Amino acid sequence: MNQKNMEQTLNEQVGGTHYKKYNLQPVEFAMKHKLSFCCGNMLKYLVRYKDKNGVEDLRKVLHYRDLEMINPVRWWNSCLNISRVNIWCLPSVDDFIMLNGIDDADVIYCLRLIYDYHLTGKYEYLARLDVKVNVMQSFYKNI
């Protein structure tokens, strides 16, 4: 089997080009920070929603938020993962936003909520995410 490196793999996108425009792709950020599967998907769908599936992607953010909330051991596992990684050497969520030229205030707010949840395990961040994404869906439908 031919082993590809990370750069080759990230340059090869199946089904569109909506991630290639990012200097730091959502999957790359999620893997470096050892985000849970659900948090990584929330990040991915939030970042791409205007470029791909609109409201459907926002619904997926909420779906993965729900899945994340029903997994009570996820936060503990996340703490274990973070302790194995020197987070100070990784790009921050603000670096991710800046590197990718994300200027939508709602998306920025939601990205920070997802990451704050990842670091703390506090469900209040996911509750705030729910409210914000529902508002975003309403606005997007009316455009």
C-alpha positions in Angstrom: 0.0 0.0 0.0 1.3 3.4 -1.0 1.6 5.6 2.2 0.8 9.3 1.5 1.9 12.1 3.7 -0.5 14.5 5.3 0.1 17.3 2.8 -0.6 15.0 -0.2 -3.7 13.7 1.5 -5.0 17.1 2.3 -4.4 18.3 -1.3 -6.6 15.5 -2.6 -10.2 16.3 -1.9 -13.0 13.9 -2.9 -16.3 15.6 -4.0 -15.6 19.3 -4.4 -13.1 22.0 -3.5 -14.8 23.6 -0.5 -11.9 22.7 1.9 -8.9 23.4 -0.5 -9.3 27.1 0.0 -8.3 26.8 3.7 -4.7 27.3 4.7 -5.5 25.1 7.8 -8.2 22.6 6.9 -10.8 21.7 9.6 -9.7 18.1 9.7 -6.1 19.1 10.2 -7.0 21.4 13.1 -9.3 18.7 14.6 -6.5 16.0 14.4 -3.8 18.3 15.9 -6.1 19.2 18.8 -7.4 15.6 19.2 -11.0 16.9 19.0 -13.6 14.2 19.4 -15.3 12.9 16.2 -18.4 14.9 17.0 -16.5 18.2 17.7 -14.5 17.8 14.6 -17.7 17.3 12.5 -19.3 20.4 14.2 -16.2 22.4 13.2 -16.2 21.0 9.6 -19.9 21.6 8.9 -19.9 25.1 10.5 -16.9 26.3 8.4 -18.3 25.0 5.1 -22.0 25.7 5.4 -22.0 28.7 3.1 -19.9 27.0 0.5 -21.7 23.7 0.3 -25.1 22.7 1.8 -26.3 25.8 3.7 -29.0 25.1 6.3 -28.5 21.3 6.0 -24.9 21.7 7.2 -26.1 23.9 10.1 -28.6 21.1 11.0 -25.6 18.7 11.0 -23.8 21.0 13.5 -26.7 20.6 15.8 -27.0 16.8 15.2 -23.3 16.3 16.1 -23.8 18.6 19.1 -26.6 16.3 20.3 -24.4 13.2 19.7 -21.6 14.8 21.7 -23.9 15.6 24.6 -25.1 12.0 25.0 -21.6 10.7 25.4 -20.7 11.3 29.1 -17.1 9.9 28.9 -16.0 12.0 26.0 -14.8 14.9 28.1 -12.6 12.7 30.2 -11.1 11.1 27.1 -10.5 14.6 25.8 -8.6 15.6 28.9 -6.4 12.5 28.5 -5.7 13.4 24.9 -4.9 17.0 25.7 -2.4 16.0 28.4 -0.5 14.1 25.7 -0.3 17.1 23.5 1.5 20.4 24.2 -1.4 22.6 23.2 0.8 25.7 23.3 2.7 24.5 20.2 -0.5 24.0 18.2 -2.4 26.6 16.2 -5.1 28.2 18.3 -8.7 28.5 17.2 -7.9 32.2 16.6 -5.0 31.1 14.4 -7.4 28.8 12.5 -9.8 31.7 12.0 -7.1 34.1 10.8 -5.2 31.6 8.6 -8.5 30.8 6.8 -9.7 34.3 6.5 -13.0 33.5 8.3 -14.7 36.8 8.9 -18.3 35.8 9.6 -18.8 36.8 13.3 -21.4 34.1 13.8 -19.1 31.3 12.6 -16.2 32.7 14.7 -18.4 32.7 17.8 -19.5 29.1 17.1 -15.9 27.9 16.5 -14.9 29.4 19.8 -17.8 27.7 21.6 -16.9 24.3 20.1 -13.3 24.7 21.2 -14.2 26.0 24.7 -16.4 23.0 25.1 -13.5 20.8 24.0 -11.2 22.3 26.6 -13.6 22.4 29.5 -16.3 19.8 28.9 -19.0 22.3 30.0 -22.3 21.7 28.2 -23.2 25.4 28.5 -21.0 26.0 25.5 -23.0 23.5 23.4 -26.2 25.1 24.7 -25.0 28.5 23.4 -24.0 26.8 20.1 -27.5 25.5 19.8 -29.1 28.9 20.2 -26.6 30.6 17.8 -26.9 28.0 15.0 -30.7 28.1 15.2 -30.6 31.8 14.7 -28.1 31.3 11.8 -30.5 28.8 10.2 -33.4 31.2 10.4 -31.3 34.0 8.9 -29.9 31.8 6.1 -33.3 30.6 5.1 -34.5 34.2 4.6 -31.6 35.2 2.3 
